[in-house]
Amino acid sequence: MTYPEIFVATCDLSGKVRGRGTPSESYDSVLRSGLGWVPANLGITAFGDIAPKSAFGSTGDLRLKADKFSEITVPADGETPGMKLFLADLTNPDGSDWGCCPRTFLRKALSEFTAATGLRVVASFEHEFVLNGLPTSDPFSLRRHRDAEPFGSDLIRLLTDCGLAPENWLPEYGPDQFEITLEPSEALIAADRAVLLRELVRDLAIRRGLQASFAPLQDPDGTGTGVHIHISLVDDQGRPVLFDETRPGRLSEIGARFSSGVLRHARALTAWTAPSPVSFHRLTPHRWSAGGVFLAERNREALLRICPTSSMGGSAPERQFNLEYRAADATANPWLALGVLIRAGLTGIKGGRDYPLPEVFSEESTEAERADVPELPGSLEEALVCLEQDHVVSSWFDPDLLSTHIAVKRHEAELTASLNDVEKIRKVASVY
């Protein structure tokens, strides 16, 4: 059997997809034994150099262990050949787990969550991005939607053919901004789809004479571009467990306990979910991103938003009901971002009295009523300090993974420290 060229990929600490290609004839051997990789690659920054204080140097070897169930086929397009793409776990040469693999971090978080609660996590990533190269148009307009053709229709077809299950494709508020959402799925699949989505969007845009940017900002005063992570919990029969119409916000007790863990550790979590030198320019009040560490009904300033449901057509609210984490962007690794949220949620569920149930702010709550809610970090460095000082969150990571993440992020901050806000945002946008 003949296949297109094969690429086996991982996603690093800056959300960059890296890996190795191999001829189509290697298909069986790739699935059997993977491809070679090295630990030092985990220390590569978004700007392409290796962070000087990374835990890894010139020694050591790994394998990119391709996951058969992640396989997609990117079809040929004009003169651009097709490709078989696999996502991979990073393993030791004997196939055993490597403690610093981002995908394995999520798999283990999910396994421990289910073992402790009997529940499964269902998730979806909602991505915004800017499509450069289009005529100027109004927010949410049909004109912008049509100006993006044939890219838009081609994107929906590509995502569908690759099994990513697109749900909505729409023009957004910011200049040249769009949003693409995928259907909810089991959590590891959802994070895999997020990794793949970004690369498929960028690749297709190039082939249509455009440029897609997932950077958190395009200019200091402009509209932010984020990633919203939607989470719901189901029992072993697939029945949703977050919904309880008798409780505040209709959020069940276990949902409130999950939320308490995320809120308690939010400042440290942002070092993983919004980890670029410009991410925290976006995470400020009145930008509809995340204006504070609080849980609220249908409020786009909340760190955790209880999303609306619809009863139209007899739809059951419990099957739509979910929590939306809003302090994330596409500079984050989806496996790590979702993994830390699940671990934080489990910490809240298991924490008992040490994690009191959070207040659920109503849709009508005022800023004055929320005046005492904690603020998010004001910078990447502040978030990294919060991570270092939060011994609960730090304990979830292999020490080398934790130290390398901090080293990579601090080096990225150093590389942009001499720039003004405009220059810094442009530099980050140039690599995302």
Buried (B, 14 or more C-beta within 10 A) or exposed (E): EEBBBBBBBBBBBBBBBBBBBBEBEBBEEBBEBBBEBBBBBBBBBBBEEBBEEBBBEEEEEBBBBBBEEBBBBBEEBEEEEBBBBBBBBBBBBEEEBBBBBBBBBBBBBBEBBBEEBEBBBBBBBBBBBBBBBBEEBEEEEEEBBEBBEEBBEBBBBBBEEBBBBBEEBEBBEBBBBBBBBBEBBBBBBBBBBBBBBBBBBBBBBEBBEBEBBBBBBBBEEBBBBBBBBBBBBBEEEEEBBBBBEEBBBBBBEBBBBBBBBBBBBBBBBBBBBBBBBBBBBBBBBEBBBBBBBBBBBBBBBBBBBBBEBEEEEEEEBBBBBBBBBBBBBBBBBBBBBBBBBBBBBBBBBEBEEEBEBBBBBBEEBEEEEBEEBEEBBEBBBBBBBBBBEBEBBBEBBBEBBBBBBBBBBBBBBBBBEEBEEEEBBBBBBEBB
